[in-house]
């Protein structure tokens, strides 16, 4: 494997991810579920989408329109934000309960992130890199670049979380989720015109 190609992929994906919706989502997930859950969910969804794209599995777009996938992901972000916002009004919240991710919630969060990532600008970069530098450097470099940027996001979130009360952190993360969902719908509608 060519180390220069690996670094190229890592750098390009890290730059593409700076300020991306999945980075912002990782911050919100950290505020809501804790650092380990957030980075695990985020990196798992990104790795899956990267593998799908890098392996040129475009069959999904033949079956389901990319716009439909983006709409479903947008609505999932909005639903996640509404649910988190409502949970922030529970009378009593224990820190263990707040950071707990149940099996079905984990699957829903993973699916939301996966759908949001498919067809994203980062994945277009992954596709281009896979064609030009090869499969293995693209997957390893892309995941490493993504992990680098999102680990920084998790660290920022942990510092922020220490300074916020838990209910406020949950409300902030719910607003971020809803804002991402609404902005995805707006971009989708603009793209259709």
C-alpha positions in Angstrom: 0.0 0.0 0.0 1.3 3.4 -1.0 1.7 5.6 2.2 1.4 8.8 0.2 -2.0 7.8 -1.2 -3.1 6.9 2.3 -2.1 10.4 3.6 -3.8 12.0 0.6 -7.1 10.3 1.3 -6.8 11.0 5.0 -6.1 14.7 4.4 -8.8 15.2 1.8 -11.5 13.5 3.9 -10.5 15.3 7.1 -10.8 18.6 5.2 -14.2 17.6 3.7 -15.5 16.7 7.1 -14.6 19.9 8.9 -17.9 21.6 9.7 -19.8 18.9 7.9 -23.2 17.8 9.2 -21.8 14.5 10.5 -19.2 16.4 12.6 -21.9 18.6 14.0 -24.0 15.4 14.6 -21.0 13.8 16.4 -20.9 16.9 18.7 -24.6 16.6 19.4 -24.3 12.8 20.0 -21.5 13.5 22.5 -23.6 15.9 24.4 -26.5 13.5 24.5 -24.9 10.0 24.8 -21.3 10.6 25.8 -18.0 10.5 24.0 -17.6 6.7 23.5 -21.1 6.2 22.2 -20.9 9.2 19.9 -17.6 8.2 18.3 -18.6 4.6 18.0 -21.9 5.4 16.3 -20.3 8.0 14.1 -17.3 6.0 12.9 -19.3 2.8 12.4 -21.8 4.6 10.2 -19.0 6.4 8.3 -17.0 3.3 7.8 -20.1 1.4 6.5 -21.0 4.2 4.0 -17.3 4.5 2.9 -17.1 0.8 2.3 -20.4 0.8 0.4 -19.2 3.7 -1.8 -15.6 2.5 -2.2 -16.8 -0.9 -3.2 -18.9 0.8 -5.9 -22.2 -0.5 -4.5 -24.3 2.1 -6.3 -27.1 -0.5 -6.7 -28.9 1.3 -3.8 -29.3 4.5 -5.9 -30.8 2.3 -8.7 -33.5 1.0 -6.3 -34.0 4.1 -4.2 -33.6 7.7 -5.3 -30.8 9.6 -3.6 -33.4 12.3 -2.9 -35.6 9.8 -1.1 -32.7 8.6 1.0 -31.8 12.2 1.9 -35.4 13.0 2.8 -35.6 9.9 5.1 -32.3 11.0 6.7 -33.6 14.5 7.2 -36.8 13.3 8.8 -34.9 11.0 11.0 -32.7 13.9 12.2 -35.8 15.9 13.0 -37.5 13.0 14.8 -34.3 12.4 16.8 -34.2 16.1 17.8 -37.9 16.2 18.8 -37.4 13.0 20.9 -34.3 14.3 22.6 -36.0 17.6 23.3 -39.0 15.9 24.9 -36.7 13.6 27.0 -35.0 16.7 28.4 -38.2 17.6 30.2 -38.3 14.4 32.3 -38.7 15.2 35.9 -35.6 13.3 37.0 -32.6 12.3 34.9 -29.7 10.2 36.0 -26.4 10.6 34.2 -26.3 6.8 33.5 -29.8 7.1 31.9 -28.8 10.0 29.7 -25.7 8.4 28.2 -27.4 5.0 27.8 -28.0 3.9 24.2 -30.3 1.0 23.9 -30.2 -1.5 21.0 -33.1 -0.1 19.1 -31.9 3.5 19.7 -28.4 2.6 18.6 -29.7 1.0 15.3 -31.9 4.1 14.7 -29.0 6.5 15.3 -26.7 4.4 13.1 -29.2 4.2 10.3 -29.8 8.0 10.5 -26.0 8.7 10.2 -25.6 6.1 7.5 -28.4 7.6 5.4 -27.1 11.1 5.9 -23.6 10.1 4.9 -24.6 8.2 1.7 -24.6 10.7 -1.2 -22.8 13.3 0.9 -19.9 15.3 -0.5 -17.5 13.3 1.5 -18.7 10.1 -0.1 -18.3 11.7 -3.6 -14.7 12.3 -2.6 -14.4 8.7 -1.4 -15.7 7.5 -4.8 -13.2 9.7 -6.7 -10.4 8.6 -4.5 -11.3 4.9 -4.8 -11.1 5.2 -8.6 -7.9 7.1 -8.6 -5.7 5.7 -5.7 -7.3 2.3 -5.0 -9.7 0.7 -2.6 -7.5 -0.1 0.4 -5.8 3.4 0.8 -9.2 5.0 0.2 -11.0 3.1 3.0 -8.2 3.3 5.5 -7.3 6.9 4.8 -10.9 8.1 4.7 -11.8 6.4 8.0 -8.6 7.8 9.6 -9.3 11.3 8.4 -12.9 11.1 9.6 -11.8 9.7 13.0 -9.2 12.5 13.3 -11.8 15.3 12.7 -14.6 13.7 14.7 -12.3 12.9 17.7 -11.5 16.6 17.9 -15.3 17.3 17.8 -15.9 14.8 20.6 -13.1 16.4 22.7 -14.7 19.9 22.2 -18.1 18.4 23.1 -16.8 16.9 26.3 -15.4 20.3 27.4 -18.7 21.9 26.6 -20.7 19.2 28.4 -18.8 19.7 31.6 -19.8 23.4 31.5 -23.5 22.8 30.7 -26.2 21.3 32.9 -27.5 18.0 31.5 -30.9 19.3 30.5 -29.4 22.2 28.7 -26.9 19.9 26.9 -29.8 17.7 25.8 -31.8 20.6 24.5 -28.8 22.0 22.7 -28.2 18.6 21.0 -31.9 18.3 20.1 -31.8 21.7 18.4 -28.7 20.7 16.5 -30.4 17.5 15.3 -33.5 19.4 14.2 -31.5 22.1 12.5 -29.5 19.5 10.6 -32.7 17.8 9.5 -34.4 21.0 8.4 -31.3 22.3 6.6 -31.1 18.9 4.7 -34.7 19.3 3.6 -34.1 22.8 2.5 -31.0 21.8 0.5 -33.0 18.9 -1.0 -35.8 21.2 -2.1 -33.4 23.7 -3.5 -31.6 21.0 -5.5 -35.0 19.8 -7.0 -35.6 23.2 -8.6 
